[in-house]
Amino acid sequence: MTDEKKEIVVSNDVPLSAIEVKAQVNRIQQVMQAVMKKDQHYGVITGCGNKPTLLKSGAEKLAMTFKLRPVINNISDITISDMGNGHRDYNVYCHILNCNSEELATGIGSCSTMESKYRYRNASDYEVTDEKIPADAKERKAEYRKQGFGMKNVDGKWHWVKYLTTEKTENPDIADVYNTVLKMAKKRAFIDGILSATAASDIFTQDIEDMANVPRQSASAPTQKAKPSTPRPVAKDTEKITGINKRFLEAKAGKKTCGIEIDGAYYNCNISLTDIMETMKNSVGQNVEITVSPSEFRGTIYKYITSIIVTSDIDAELV
């Protein structure tokens, strides 16, 4: 096995092989685990499933990883529509080019001053309370706002205030948000293009306004307890294990599990995780890095594979 890493070259007229496609998926997973941080480069939105949401900073990391260059022509790629009463709608096309200036994908994004976050302003009738600003005020901003509370800068100092009215008024200075709305449209187009160019839509969803004013899945946010059924990996006490995958363990009759053997130790994986299963099945004889999480089922602790990265092969490096 060689330690020399080989870059996979993508040609326009030659279809990608299964190894090349797998290499790209592995590369994204590596960057996600080693470089990206939750709630900074990606996040999970409560009520929107378990698939991570790709944020602008995360899209920039993928662009740097795959040497992609976003191009937006200020004349031909940006359309501004007058919606009356000073309101505007921006439509943006973002072209994603590789290092050879070949276009791989085109992202589309739009944003309008008619969106409620730009169109309206909350009424400013409030009173300053004696309470301290909660530690989770930013994460649960929308939730607190519905309860009539929030942070406000009064005379240069931040206070926890109680709003006396929840009425919304039209933004009298709508032109102040023109630049913000344009940048939002460009950001949406950029993320859309990166997801298409890297074929990462199965890993990430489109960013949801950088999760602004949207409750995130965190320890401080209220969550509903799931009904116990089959064992699921838990987030704590995870560990990374590196070694050679000796063999793939097919699902046994009556058991919905499969796994791999690394240096004599066996690790299971939920059979529903088809992508991980397929990677395990094709990684026999290769050097792999797995992340395992313990889960208790009927008094027994099992270690389940939650992710796997193929780090090397006898014939080619999957990077």
Sequence and secondary structure as in RCSB ss.txt:
>XXXX:A:sequence
MTDEKKEIVVSNDVPLSAIEVKAQVNRIQQVMQAVMKKDQHYGVITGCGNKPTLLKSGAEKLAMTFKLRPVINNI
SDITISDMGNGHRDYNVYCHILNCNSEELATGIGSCSTMESKYRYRNASDYEVTDEKIPADAKERKAEYRKQGFG
MKNVDGKWHWVKYLTTEKTENPDIADVYNTVLKMAKKRAFIDGILSATAASDIFTQDIEDMANVPRQSASAPTQK
AKPSTPRPVAKDTEKITGINKRFLEAKAGKKTCGIEIDGAYYNCNISLTDIMETMKNSVGQNVEITVSPSEFRGT
IYKYITSIIVTSDIDAELV
>XXXX:A:secstr
           TTS   HHHHHHHHHHHHHHHHHT  BTTTEE BTTS SS EE HHHHHHHHHHTT EEE  TT
TSEEEEEEETTEEEEEEEEEEE TTS EEEEEEEEEETTSHHHHEEE   EEE SS   TTTTTTHHHHHHTTEE
EEEETTEEEEEEES   EEE TTGGGGHHHHHHHHHHHHHHHHHHHHTT TTT B   GGGTTS B SSSS    
    S    SSS EEEEEEEEEEE   TT  EEEEEETTEEEEEETT HHHHHHHHT TTSEEEEEEEEEEETTE
EEEEEEEEEEEE SS    
